[in-house]
Amino acid sequence: MRKIKKGDEVIVIAGRDKGKQSSVIKVFPEQGTALVDGVNTVKKHTKPNPAKGIAGGILEKEMPIQLSNIAIYNPHTKKADRVGIKVLEDGTRVRVYKSNDEVVDV
């Protein structure tokens, strides 16, 4: 079970975007990275391609950020938090906040 999933509200805890809060667009578990909305934006210079109808210029796009550099946002404490996994009585596994043992998945 992944500790950070698509749609989670996260805070960047390291890097040039430290302190930004946003949601996860996509997770790449094999690379250990995640695409976060509005975080780690880079400028890509593109050449025009009339055959494909692409205009040249400078595009801003988001690049994946390491999972170790983001932490899930806990709305109860209004801070970044770590995530643990707990097994309930019926055998299902749920994610919980480490600070107050509340269930992440509502």
GIGI-V690316 format. One record per pair of residues at least 6 apart in sequence whose C-alpha atoms are under 6 Angstrom apart, sorted by the first residue. I is the first residue (numbers start at 1). J is the second residue. D is the distance in whole Angstrom. If there is no record, write none. Layout:
BEGIN
I/J/D + I/J/D
END
This chain:
BEGIN
6/24/5 + 6/25/6 + 6/26/5 + 7/23/6 + 7/24/5 + 8/23/5 + 8/24/6 + 9/22/6 + 9/23/4 + 9/73/6 + 10/21/6 + 10/22/6 + 10/23/6 + 10/71/5 + 10/72/4 + 10/73/5 + 11/20/6 + 11/21/4 + 11/70/6 + 11/71/5 + 12/18/5 + 12/19/5 + 12/20/6 + 12/69/6 + 12/70/4 + 13/69/5 + 13/70/5 + 14/69/5 + 22/37/6 + 23/36/6 + 23/37/6 + 24/35/6 + 24/36/4 + 25/35/5 + 25/36/5 + 26/34/6 + 26/35/5 + 27/34/4 + 28/34/6 + 32/67/6 + 33/64/6 + 33/65/5 + 33/66/4 + 33/67/5 + 34/64/5 + 34/65/5 + 35/64/4 + 40/62/6 + 40/63/6 + 41/61/5 + 41/62/4 + 42/60/6 + 42/61/6 + 43/59/6 + 43/60/5 + 44/58/6 + 44/59/5 + 45/57/6 + 45/58/5 + 46/56/5 + 46/57/5 + 47/56/5 + 48/54/6 + 48/55/5 + 48/56/4 + 71/80/6 + 72/80/6 + 72/81/6 + 73/79/6 + 73/80/5 + 74/80/6 + 74/81/6 + 82/98/5 + 83/96/6 + 83/97/5 + 83/98/6 + 84/95/6 + 84/96/5 + 84/98/6 + 85/94/6 + 85/95/5 + 85/96/6 + 86/93/6 + 86/94/5 + 87/93/4 + 95/103/6 + 95/104/5 + 96/102/5 + 96/103/4 + 96/104/5
END
